Amino acid sequence: EGLQAFRLIRPPLVVMDIRLPDCSGVELIRQLLMLNPHARVLVCSNLTGRDHIYRALEAGASAYLAKTCHPAELHQAVDAARQG
């Protein structure tokens, strides 16, 4: 559903979890960026192991935040991603 919405709306920024019920979050990052290479993807997840972070960033995520981050950190990451 998220991929279909992305195709229709083409948002410049996506905030997503890496753990998804129907697909790999890493693969979804790749698909989103294939559709729009200029989009920014911020991952916000409870999965904070190095492997998860590395794979998401390698796939093209702009940032990876823990869900326990302070709201100000999320706000900063969104602003930074929007500015490129």
N, C-alpha and C positions, 0 to 999 in steps of 0.2 A: 504494500500500500504506500509506503514511504517513497519508494522509487517512482511509482506512478504519479504521486503528488509532486515530486521533484520535477518530473518531465513536464507537467502542466504549469506549475507555478514558477519554476526556475529561480528559486531564491538564491541570493548571493551568499547566504550563510546558513549552515545546518548545524544544530547542536544535537548530538545523538549519543546513545550508549553503544558500547562495543559488543555487549551481549544482547543479542536479538533472538526472538523465539523461532523465526523462520529462515534465517540465513546468517552468514558470518558478517559481523560488523566490518571487518577488514575488507571483505569482498564488496560490501555495499559502499564503502568509501571509494574504492577503485571505480565502481560503476558510476557513482555520482560524478566523480571528477572526469570520467570519460565523456559523460554527457555535457558537462560544463567545467572545463579546466580552470576557469576563473573563480569558481565557487570556493568558499572556505568551509572546512569541516572542523568543528570542535567536538572532541569526544569528552564526555563526562560520565565516569563509570566507577563502580565499586571495585572493579578489577584493576589493581594498581601494580601488578608485577611487571618487571622489566620487559618480559616477552610481549605482554599485551601492549605496553606503551610503544615499544620498538616497532612492532608490526603495524600498529595504527599510523605512526609517523612515517614509516617507510611507504605505506599505502597512499600517503598524501595528506593526512590530517594536519591541520595547522597548529593544534594544541591538544593536550591530553590532561584533563583535570580529574581529580578525585571528587566523587559526589559529596564528600565531606568538606570540600573547599569552602572558604568564606564567600558569601555572595559578592563581595567586592572583587575577589579574584576572578570570578566568573564574568563579572561586568568588565573588568580590565581585559580579559582574554577576548571577549566579544568585540570590544572597541579596537583592540590591536589587530584582530583578524579583519575587521571591516576596513581598516586603514591599510591593510596589506602587509 
